[in-house]
Amino acid sequence: MSETERTQEMPDAAELARLEAQARVRPGDPVARARLAVALPHDEAEGPTRIAEGLIRTCLRLGALDPAIEAATLLHQRFGTPELAIGLADAWLTRHRDDDVERAVAVLSELVSVEPDPRASAPSGTTGADLEARVRLAALALGRGEVETALAWTSPIAATAPPGATRMGHASAAAMSLHANVLLAAGRADEAAAYAAEALEQLGDASATAQEGARLLAESQRFYQVLGIAELARGRTEAAVAALSEALRLGPDDPTSYYNLALAFEAAGSPAAALGVVEAGLELFEAGVAPDPRLVALRNRLVA
């Protein structure tokens, strides 16, 4: 939507005073603050817009989705920044009511430079809002079983740059690991393994500050998971056990790490080791908390 299309008639002084009063008496209401922001000229709207965005994020954290979506919609229609579009799409995807997903897809699709075409080659790269939108669109496609569409969304992410820790933030790392998982879903285990191995090499070579350490560990854990699953799909069970053991070391509170490593031990012909991993994973769940059904099913199969 162009800036011309976003212009609107400014309210008179009385209406503006009414909106300001509403925002004052309802300080925690993102809709009141958003209505004030959209009524102001652009050069006066920055402050109220930032306050409204903060209230929207608070509402989303608290599960107050309807007012968050109403406020985000008002801001997006008036200002149309990529950040507002991403926030609105996330709110719709969280609420997931009626045609919310379709609305989110429409907004996200406006942010990407090229529409997905599984038959087309990947564009030269992607950054910023384009990357954020592609991650969400690819995840939605993958969830629907549309693997080729997901791959078309993520391929430009991979083309942007090698997944080195020094070149990307947390969002980019998540995008790169998503691409590796899409490769796995597409049956391209060799490519997924090579991609994950390259990422791990660069993550290992990066000199991390103390602040970055936790982020790099989390990113490495993702890629070890992908590498292990890819090696398992290639029939390289020893390599799979090694990679998934490292993933478990880096993510000892992740039930998926236990499940994948147990599968690798089972495929390697070590059912006792597989059962030991499963039992350790089940210990994560406190009394009264339903355990991961995958671990329960795998334990039942191993002890049968």
Sequence and secondary structure as in RCSB ss.txt:
>XXXX:A:sequence
MSETERTQEMPDAAELARLEAQARVRPGDPVARARLAVALPHDEAEGPTRIAEGLIRTCLRLGALDPAIEAATLL
HQRFGTPELAIGLADAWLTRHRDDDVERAVAVLSELVSVEPDPRASAPSGTTGADLEARVRLAALALGRGEVETA
LAWTSPIAATAPPGATRMGHASAAAMSLHANVLLAAGRADEAAAYAAEALEQLGDASATAQEGARLLAESQRFYQ
VLGIAELARGRTEAAVAALSEALRLGPDDPTSYYNLALAFEAAGSPAAALGVVEAGLELFEAGVAPDPRLVALRN
RLVA
>XXXX:A:secstr
  HHHH      HHHHHHHHHHHHH TT HHHHHHHHHHS GGG HHHHHHHHHHHHHHHHHT HHHHHHHHHHH
HHHH  HHHHHHHHHHHHHH  TTHHHHHHHHHHTTSSS   TTS   S   HHHHHHHHHHHHHHHHTT HHHH
HHHHHHHHHH    GGG  HHHHHHHHHHHHHHHHTT HHHHHHHHHHHHHHHHHS   HHHHHHHHHHHHHHHH
HHHHHHHHTT HHHHHHHHHHHHHH TT HHHHHHHHHHHHHTT HHHHHHHHHHHHTTS TTS   HHHHHHHH
HHH 
